[in-house]
Amino acid sequence: MAVLALPDGAFSLNAGRCWLLLAALLLSAYNLLQRRLTKTYTALQTTTYSIFAGTLMLAVFLPASVREGSGAPGIQFVYPAVLGIYSSAVEYGAWAKAFSKAEKTSLVSNYMFITPFLTSLLGFLLAGEVPDRATLIGGAVILLGVFLFNFGDAARRPVFRGRS
């Protein structure tokens, strides 16, 4: 968040960044809740409830979406279908299954930071989007954090053990 708030070397906070911070906090709460729910319900059940709740919350936009969608080219309907099937159903199902199997929430939630990196990489490879400096720095921070989380204990162990 700090890297995004310092795009030109000066701290700036606007409404978009505040929404991003709120989204990060809500995702954290969601992960903790989902971890607890997967103790009682299956991964498929928790995923179904999550997607259904999201659908209900987005239903307020349905009338405008129908009006705007009536004039859209056919390919524009493929994108939400792919996002709905892959990014929602499959991804959240796998996420819930991982939570049900993991000993600690942090073992799973740490990997959610790989998503922005993969999104930027796919945007570059598939859409020709060139990441800006803040994205590159943020990606490096994310990858370093994931690396330290997974290999931090091994990095602290001495390479050579002293003779006894």
C-alpha positions, -999 to +999 in steps of 0.1 A: +000+000+000+029+023+008+044+018-027+011+027-043+007+058-021+042+070-032+039+069-070+060+101-077+081+100-045+056+120-025+029+105-003-006+110-017-038+094-005-069+097-026-103+080-026-091+051-048-063+042-025-087+044+005-110+020-013-080-003-020-071-002+017-107-010+027-107-039+002-075-053+017-090-051+052-122-068+041-103-095+023-084-102+055-116-104+075-130-127+048-100-150+049-103-153+087-140-160+084-136-185+057-109-203+077-134-207+105-163-218+082-142-245+065-140-262+099-178-267+097-187-266+060-170-281+029-150-260+006-177-262-020-203-250+004-183-220+016-175-211-020-211-213-030-222-191-001-195-166-008-204-163-045-241-161-038-236-133-012-214-115-038-241-119-064-267-105-041-246-075-033-239-068-070-276-072-080-282-035-076-262-030-108-282-055-128-307-030-144-278-008-157-258-039-168-287-052-189-292-018-206-255-015-214-251-052-223-278-051-250-255-031-273-222-048-264-204-071-289-205-108-282-169-111-270-178-088-241-199-116-227-170-141-229-149-121-204-173-121-175-181-158-182-144-166-179-140-144-148-171-160-133-161-196-139-124-195-135-116-165-112-146-170-090-159-206-089-126-225-095-103-201-076-125-196-046-132-233-044-094-241-044-089-213-019-115-227+005-101-262+001-066-249+009-080-232+041-096-264+051-064-283+048-039-258+062-029-257+099-027-219+100-045-191+080-012-174+072+001-205+054-027-200+027-033-162+028+004-155+022-001-168-014-028-143-022+000-117-027+011-137-058-022-127-075-012-091-083+022-103-096+006-129-119-020-104-130+007-079-140+027-106-158-004-118-177-013-082-185+022-077-200+022-110-219-014-111-232-024-075-234+009-057-239+005-036-208+038-022-196+039-020-158+049+014-143+077+019-117+053+016-087+040-017-100+075-031-105+086-020-070+054-033-055+059-066-073+095-069-060+083-062-024+056-088-028+079-115-041+105-107-014+078-110+013+066-143+000+102-155-003+110-144+033+077-160+046+086-193+030+123-194+034+130-170+062+138-196+088+162-214+064+180-180+056+186-174+093+202-208+099+240-207+097+255-220+066+285-236+083+282-251+118+311-246+141+333-275+151+326-290+185 
